[in-house]
Amino acid sequence: MSNLDDKALEQLLDLGFNFLCTRKLNELIDPDRVIAAIDSTHTEARIAELQARVGAPLRTRLIDRAKKSTLLVGAWLPDSARAEIAEMLGKPAPIPQKMIDEAVSSEGVRDQIREALRDSISNFIKGAGGQSSGAGAIRGALGFGARAFGAAGKAVLGGLGDELQKQMQERVKDFVDGAVEGVQDRIAKRLADPKTAEDLGKRRRKAFLKFLETPESKAAAAIEKGPHAKIDALIPAIVRHNVERKELREAIRDEVAAVVAELSTETIGELLDRAGARTVARDALHAHILPMMREVVKTPEFTAWWSAQR
């Protein structure tokens, strides 16, 4: 039986803690070992188990707790932060010109504008010409292409000739295509207008402030409807896929090395002092490690080892 009483164990614990505080972080953390630890621990099976045991239950508990809350989402922010974020979001939000060009010039936008123009012309003709066969034929020409336009030309013009019908068809097509380009140009100019940027900023600010007035219970109910089971099933494969990516592995290693190098300009004790955590860490060791040390010294294995050292 060892003669390590509580006083001796406390002295041993403090001795180890004080020694650790004189060391630097790079003596404890090796970036290559971090990558090796990730490889051995981040298998799909282990990730799935962790998600099932910790991630999913944690999410469920948080949602259930929030659903019973009477607070608003804005309770998470102090008034100063709320005002600063609102001011930041309220500033003009210019849309990048490249984004405008790519969006407005897309074929999808062109098709929608063309369809809207055809509908507008068709509705105009319907309003101006009523239900006459001529008006109906022209509407058909605008909506259904060359064959319908040919039928419309005969109905309206009384057979003035295929060539004239073809010329009219081309004129209508040119008009619509030209109008599409004009509308696209106006949309692009409107999106790039400083007034639009100002309006977007105001809308962002308004949406943010409105969100802060949302009850936590309502937000939780909305989150609860998400496809959590499907997402949980995808997480293991997604995490493992990224762990195996060379680019991400290099980035993780480089960042760990950079952080460790920066923090190793001081000792661990100095880092704890800077964080105001040296006393907290020491107290935690005494509260949690000391009781375990009391049990360790009572084990036959420790007694045998201790006797062998004497």
C-alpha positions in Angstrom: 0.0 0.0 0.0 1.4 3.4 -1.0 1.7 6.3 1.5 0.5 8.8 -1.0 -2.1 10.7 1.0 -4.3 13.6 -0.3 -1.6 16.2 0.6 1.0 14.2 -1.4 -1.3 13.7 -4.3 -2.1 17.4 -4.4 1.6 18.3 -4.4 2.2 15.8 -7.2 -0.7 17.2 -9.2 0.5 20.8 -8.7 4.0 19.7 -9.6 2.8 18.3 -12.9 0.6 21.3 -13.6 3.3 23.8 -12.9 5.8 21.9 -15.1 3.2 21.8 -17.9 2.8 25.5 -17.7 6.5 26.0 -18.4 6.2 24.1 -21.7 5.1 25.3 -25.1 2.2 24.0 -27.3 4.4 22.8 -30.1 5.9 20.2 -27.6 2.4 18.7 -27.3 0.8 19.1 -30.7 2.3 17.7 -34.0 0.3 18.6 -37.1 1.1 15.2 -38.7 -0.3 13.4 -35.7 -3.4 15.6 -35.9 -3.9 14.3 -39.5 -3.3 10.7 -38.4 -5.8 11.1 -35.6 -8.4 12.4 -38.0 -7.8 9.4 -40.3 -8.2 6.9 -37.5 -11.2 8.5 -35.9 -13.2 9.8 -38.8 -14.5 6.6 -40.4 -18.0 6.6 -41.7 -19.1 4.1 -39.0 -17.6 6.2 -36.1 -19.1 9.4 -37.5 -22.5 7.8 -37.9 -22.4 6.5 -34.3 -21.3 9.9 -33.0 -24.1 11.6 -34.9 -26.7 9.1 -33.6 -25.5 9.2 -30.0 -24.7 12.9 -29.7 -25.6 15.1 -32.7 -29.2 14.0 -33.4 -30.2 13.9 -29.7 -28.6 17.3 -29.1 -30.6 18.8 -32.0 -33.8 17.2 -30.7 -33.3 18.6 -27.2 -32.5 22.1 -28.4 -35.5 22.2 -30.6 -37.8 20.9 -27.9 -36.4 23.5 -25.5 -36.9 26.3 -28.0 -40.4 25.2 -28.8 -41.4 25.9 -25.2 -39.7 29.3 -25.1 -41.6 32.5 -24.8 -38.6 34.6 -25.8 -38.0 36.3 -29.2 -34.9 35.5 -31.4 -33.7 39.0 -30.6 -33.0 37.9 -27.0 -29.7 36.4 -28.3 -28.3 39.9 -29.2 -27.6 42.9 -26.9 -29.1 46.2 -28.0 -25.7 47.5 -29.1 -25.0 44.5 -31.4 -28.6 44.6 -32.8 -28.2 48.2 -33.7 -24.8 47.8 -35.3 -25.8 44.8 -37.3 -29.0 46.5 -38.5 -26.9 49.6 -39.5 -24.5 47.4 -41.4 -27.2 45.5 -43.2 -29.0 48.7 -44.0 -26.2 50.1 -46.1 -26.5 50.0 -49.9 -25.9 46.6 -51.3 -24.6 46.9 -54.9 -25.0 43.7 -57.0 -21.7 42.7 -58.6 -21.8 43.6 -62.3 -20.6 40.1 -63.3 -23.5 38.6 -61.5 -25.9 41.0 -63.2 -24.5 40.2 -66.6 -24.6 36.4 -66.1 -28.2 36.5 -64.7 -29.8 38.9 -67.2 -28.2 37.5 -70.3 -29.1 33.9 -69.5 -31.3 32.0 -71.9 -33.8 31.3 -69.2 -34.3 35.1 -68.6 -34.6 35.7 -72.4 -37.2 33.0 -72.7 -39.3 34.4 -69.8 -39.1 37.9 -71.2 -40.1 36.7 -74.7 -43.0 34.8 -73.3 -44.1 37.8 -71.3 -44.0 40.0 -74.4 -46.0 37.5 -76.4 -48.6 37.3 -73.7 -48.8 41.1 -73.5 -49.3 41.5 -77.3 -51.8 38.7 -77.3 -53.8 40.2 -74.5 -53.7 43.6 -76.2 -55.0 42.1 -79.5 -57.7 40.3 -77.5 -58.7 43.5 -75.9 -58.6 45.5 -79.1 -60.2 43.0 -81.4 -62.5 41.1 -79.2 -63.2 37.5 -80.2 -63.0 38.1 -84.0 -61.4 35.4 -86.1 -58.7 37.8 -87.2 -57.7 38.7 -83.7 -57.7 35.1 -82.6 -55.5 34.2 -85.6 -53.0 36.9 -84.7 -52.9 35.7 -81.1 -52.3 32.2 -82.4 -49.4 33.5 -84.6 -47.7 35.1 -81.6 -48.1 32.1 -79.4 -47.6 29.1 -81.8 -45.0 30.1 -84.4 -44.8 30.1 -88.2 -47.6 27.7 -89.1 -50.1 29.4 -86.9 -48.9 32.8 -88.2 -49.4 31.6 -91.8 -53.0 30.7 -91.0 -53.5 34.0 -89.2 -52.2 35.9 -92.3 -54.7 34.3 -94.5 -57.6 34.9 -92.1 -56.7 38.6 -91.7 -55.4 39.7 -95.0 -57.6 37.6 -97.2 -54.8 35.8 -99.0 -52.5 38.7 -100.0 -49.7 36.3 -100.5 -47.3 34.0 -98.7 -44.5 36.4 -99.2 -46.3 39.2 -97.4 -47.3 36.9 -94.6 -43.6 35.8 -94.3 -42.5 39.4 -94.1 -45.0 40.2 -91.4 -44.0 37.1 -89.5 -40.3 38.2 -89.6 -41.3 41.8 -88.6 -43.2 40.5 -85.6 -40.3 38.2 -84.7 -37.7 41.0 -85.1 -39.9 43.2 -82.9 -40.2 40.7 -80.1 -36.4 39.9 -80.3 -35.5 43.6 -80.2 -37.9 44.2 -77.4 -36.3 41.3 -75.4 -32.9 42.9 -75.8 -34.3 46.2 -74.7 -36.0 44.7 -71.7 -32.8 42.9 -70.7 -30.8 46.1 -71.0 -33.3 48.0 -68.8 -33.3 45.2 -66.2 -29.5 45.2 -66.1 -29.4 49.0 -65.7 -32.1 48.8 -63.0 -30.1 46.2 -61.1 -26.9 48.2 -61.3 -28.7 51.5 -60.3 -27.5 52.9 -56.9 -31.1 53.3 -56.0 -31.5 49.5 -56.3 -28.5 49.0 -54.0 -30.1 51.4 -51.5 -33.4 49.6 -51.7 -31.7 46.2 -51.2 -30.0 47.5 -48.1 -33.2 48.8 -46.6 -34.9 45.4 -47.3 -32.1 43.5 -45.6 -32.3 45.7 -42.6 -36.1 45.3 -42.4 -35.8 41.5 -42.8 -33.2 41.3 -40.1 -35.3 43.3 -37.6 -38.4 41.3 -38.5 -36.5 38.1 -37.9 -35.4 39.3 -34.4 -39.1 39.7 -33.6 -39.8 36.0 -34.4 -40.6 33.9 -31.3 -38.1 31.1 -30.6 -40.9 28.6 -30.6 -41.9 29.5 -34.1 -38.3 29.3 -35.4 -37.9 25.9 -33.7 -41.1 24.6 -35.2 -39.8 25.7 -38.7 -36.4 24.0 -38.1 -38.1 20.8 -36.8 -39.7 20.4 -40.2 -36.3 20.0 -41.9 -35.3 16.6 -43.5 -33.1 15.8 -40.5 -33.1 12.0 -41.0 -32.0 12.3 -44.6 -29.3 14.8 -43.7 -28.0 12.6 -40.8 -27.7 9.7 -43.2 -25.6 11.8 -45.6 -23.2 13.3 -43.0 -20.8 10.3 -42.5 -20.1 10.0 -46.3 -19.7 13.7 -46.7 -17.3 14.0 -43.8 -15.3 11.0 -44.9 -15.2 12.3 -48.5 -13.7 15.6 -47.3 -11.3 14.0 -44.9 -9.8 12.1 -47.9 -9.5 15.2 -50.0 -5.8 16.1 -50.5 -6.5 19.8 -50.6 -8.4 19.8 -47.3 -5.8 17.6 -45.6 -3.1 20.0 -46.6 -5.1 23.0 -45.5 -5.9 21.4 -42.0 -2.2 20.5 -41.5 -1.0 24.0 -42.6 -3.5 25.8 -40.4 -2.8 23.6 -37.3 0.9 24.2 -37.8 0.3 28.0 -38.2 -1.8 28.2 -35.0 0.6 26.1 -33.0 3.5 28.2 -34.2 1.8 31.4 -33.2 0.7 30.1 -29.8 4.1 28.6 -29.1 5.7 32.1 -28.8 4.5 31.9 -25.2 4.4 29.1 -22.7 1.2 27.2 -21.9 1.2 29.0 -18.5 1.4 32.4 -20.2 -1.4 31.4 -22.6 -3.6 30.4 -19.6 -2.8 33.7 -17.9 -3.7 35.6 -21.0 -7.0 33.8 -21.2 -7.6 34.3 -17.4 -7.8 30.5 -17.1 -4.7 29.4 -15.0 -6.6 29.3 -11.7 -9.7 27.8 -13.4 -7.6 25.0 -14.9 -5.8 24.3 -11.6 -9.1 24.1 -9.7 -10.5 21.8 -12.3 -7.6 19.4 -11.9 -8.1 19.4 -8.2 -11.8 18.9 -8.6 -11.7 16.1 -11.2 -8.3 14.6 -11.4 -7.4 14.4 -7.7 -10.4 12.1 -6.9 -9.3 9.7 -9.7 -5.7 9.8 -8.4 -7.0 8.7 -5.0 -8.6 5.7 -6.6 -5.6 4.9 -8.8 -3.2 4.6 -5.9 -5.5 2.1 -4.3 -5.4 -0.3 -7.2 -3.2 -3.5 -7.0 -1.5 -2.5 -10.2 -0.3 0.8 -8.8 0.7 -0.8 -5.5 2.8 -3.3 -7.4 4.4 -0.7 -9.5 5.0 1.6 -6.5 6.6 -1.2 -4.6 8.9 -2.0 -7.5 10.2 1.6 -7.6 11.3 1.5 -3.9 
